[in-house]
Amino acid sequence: MLDVVARKVGEIQGVAFRLYWAPEHLAFVEAHASDVWSKDSVRLAKEGVPGELVVVWAEKGNAHANVAEETVLGSIDFGPRTKEAVPVSFRSERSTIRDAKGTPIVVAWRGTQIVVPAN
């Protein structure tokens, strides 16, 4: 599982991002929005092609989520296909986070690696 974390962003309307990984090493299983989002929020995740995931977690209307501290926005579940470390990265030019008024916020998008633990 991969947590998507925001740090000290403030009040946000939503986030939309694209993740990339080697599909021969990982399989997308499911995306989960965290409790920071209201029950009425938009929660979408779709793997358009293997290894490319589009995710949108956003509030409707004037609602917003508070991301003043380090906050988990949601998580992505993957199924390993190999035991190799697999880089997972954001496509920053296709990713955005919006403030409570819908204005884009400039942030750094940092990826990670997923490693299957040894038995």
C-alpha positions as CSV (number, residue, x, y, z in Angstrom):
1,M,0.0,0.0,0.0
2,L,1.2,3.5,-0.8
3,D,0.0,6.5,1.2
4,V,-0.5,9.8,-0.6
5,V,0.6,12.5,1.9
6,A,0.3,16.3,1.9
7,R,2.3,18.4,4.3
8,K,1.3,21.9,5.5
9,V,-0.8,22.8,2.4
10,G,-3.8,24.4,4.2
11,E,-7.4,24.2,3.2
12,I,-7.9,22.4,-0.1
13,Q,-10.8,21.8,-2.5
14,G,-9.2,18.7,-4.0
15,V,-6.3,16.9,-5.6
16,A,-5.9,15.2,-8.9
17,F,-2.8,13.3,-9.9
18,R,-1.3,10.6,-12.2
19,L,0.9,7.9,-10.9
20,Y,3.2,5.8,-13.1
21,W,5.0,2.5,-12.4
22,A,6.2,-0.6,-14.3
23,P,3.1,-2.7,-14.7
24,E,5.1,-5.9,-15.1
25,H,6.2,-5.4,-11.4
26,L,3.0,-4.1,-9.8
27,A,-0.7,-4.4,-10.4
28,F,-3.2,-1.7,-9.3
29,V,-5.8,-3.1,-6.9
30,E,-7.7,-0.2,-5.4
31,A,-7.5,3.5,-4.3
32,H,-9.0,4.7,-1.0
33,A,-9.7,8.3,0.0
34,S,-8.8,9.1,3.6
35,D,-11.1,10.4,6.3
36,V,-9.9,14.0,5.5
37,W,-12.5,14.0,2.7
38,S,-16.3,14.3,3.5
39,K,-18.7,11.5,2.7
40,D,-20.1,13.7,-0.2
41,S,-16.6,14.1,-1.8
42,V,-15.7,12.9,-5.3
43,R,-13.5,9.8,-5.2
44,L,-12.4,8.5,-8.5
45,A,-9.5,6.2,-9.6
46,K,-9.0,4.6,-12.9
47,E,-6.1,2.8,-14.5
48,G,-6.4,4.0,-18.1
49,V,-3.6,1.8,-19.3
50,P,-1.5,-0.7,-17.3
51,G,1.0,1.3,-15.1
52,E,-0.9,4.7,-15.3
53,L,-3.4,5.6,-12.6
54,V,-5.5,8.7,-12.6
55,V,-6.9,9.7,-9.2
56,V,-9.3,12.5,-8.1
57,W,-10.2,13.2,-4.5
58,A,-12.2,16.5,-4.2
59,E,-14.9,18.2,-2.2
60,K,-18.1,19.4,-3.9
61,G,-19.3,23.0,-3.7
62,N,-17.8,25.2,-1.0
63,A,-16.6,22.3,1.2
64,H,-12.9,21.9,1.8
65,A,-10.4,19.6,3.5
66,N,-7.9,20.9,6.1
67,V,-4.4,19.9,5.4
68,A,-2.6,22.2,7.8
69,E,-0.3,19.4,9.2
70,E,1.0,16.2,7.6
71,T,-2.1,14.5,6.3
72,V,-2.8,11.3,4.5
73,L,-5.1,12.2,1.6
74,G,-5.6,8.6,0.6
75,S,-3.9,5.3,-0.2
76,I,-3.3,3.2,-3.3
77,D,-3.2,-0.6,-3.0
78,F,-0.9,-2.6,-5.4
79,G,-0.4,-6.3,-5.8
80,P,3.2,-7.3,-6.4
81,R,4.2,-9.3,-9.4
82,T,7.9,-9.5,-8.6
83,K,10.0,-9.1,-5.5
84,E,12.0,-6.2,-7.1
85,A,11.8,-2.6,-5.7
86,V,9.5,-0.7,-8.0
87,P,9.6,3.1,-8.5
88,V,6.2,4.8,-8.4
89,S,6.2,8.4,-9.6
90,F,3.9,11.3,-10.1
91,R,3.5,12.9,-13.5
92,S,3.8,16.4,-12.0
93,E,2.7,18.3,-15.2
94,R,-0.6,16.3,-15.0
95,S,-1.1,16.6,-11.3
96,T,-2.7,19.4,-9.3
97,I,-3.8,20.4,-5.8
98,R,-6.4,23.2,-5.5
99,D,-7.0,25.5,-2.5
100,A,-10.5,26.1,-1.0
101,K,-11.3,28.5,-3.8
102,G,-10.2,26.2,-6.6
103,T,-6.9,28.0,-7.3
104,P,-3.9,25.8,-8.1
105,I,-1.3,25.5,-5.3
106,V,2.4,25.1,-6.2
107,V,3.7,21.9,-4.6
108,A,6.5,19.4,-5.1
109,W,5.3,16.0,-6.3
110,R,7.6,13.3,-4.9
111,G,7.4,9.6,-5.8
112,T,8.7,6.6,-3.9
113,Q,9.6,2.9,-4.2
114,I,7.5,0.0,-3.3
115,V,9.4,-3.0,-1.9
116,V,7.9,-6.4,-1.3
117,P,9.0,-7.5,2.2
118,A,11.0,-10.7,2.4
119,N,9.2,-13.6,4.0
